[in-house]
Amino acid sequence: LPDPSELGLKKFLDFRDNFQGDAKIIPGIPDIELVDDTLKNDPFCFFCGPLILDDLPNSILPEIQRFFKLNRGKKKIYLTYGSVPTVPAEMTQCVKYILEKGIAVITTINDELPEEEKPEFKKLIEKYPEQLLGVDYLPMHYVCSRVDLVIHHSGSAAYHYPIINHKPAVTVGTMCFDRDDTAVRLQELGLSDHIPSPEENPEFVAQFK
């Protein structure tokens, strides 16, 4: 358990202590992160705005810069599923479709694909070595500001980056219902289009195309 006593707070004795506090702080935007009446009328419930991070220097930046240089003049898409444990196998078909259209893809999904799909994704990297870049971590502002479209999982941080960088977006369902609720809300506001997860949507690939 984290030790908040360094901040002058009471030390946690139980995991449930994480959820005890004098105030509730929601890292989001009130018009997007809809809450029930209990929280809406709670005077100790506050929205603090987007949960985003500054881009940190990292060793793969030259590789990212090379990708954008090689694909100058091409349409480019950033694809991320954030920290979702497993990306659906259907996403390999979707990436293949994008590449065949001559669109470049920069993504973090390569390590989260099911084991049986990783060889197929590796084949795509070998076939499109300049047009497809798969890495573990990407500086979000740097990438989002340079692509034409962001495809994401509607995580509490991820969905803010396309908005801040004025980029169109497509959200993909993950069966994580707070994320999916936010994705539907983003679509209602005209900020993105939403495709439900393949687990509940057999037409996922067709809708993606």
Secondary structure, DSSP 8 states (H G I E B T S, - for coil): ---GGGGTS---SSGGGGG--S-EEE-S-TTTS---HHHHT-TTEEE-----------TTHHHHHHHHHHTTTS-EEEE--TT-S---THHHHHHHHHHHTT-EEEES-TTTS-GGGHHHHHHHHHHSTTTEEE-S---HHHHHTT-SEEEE---TTTTHHHHHTT--EEEE--S-HHHHHHHHHHHHTTS-EEE--TTT-TTHHHHH-
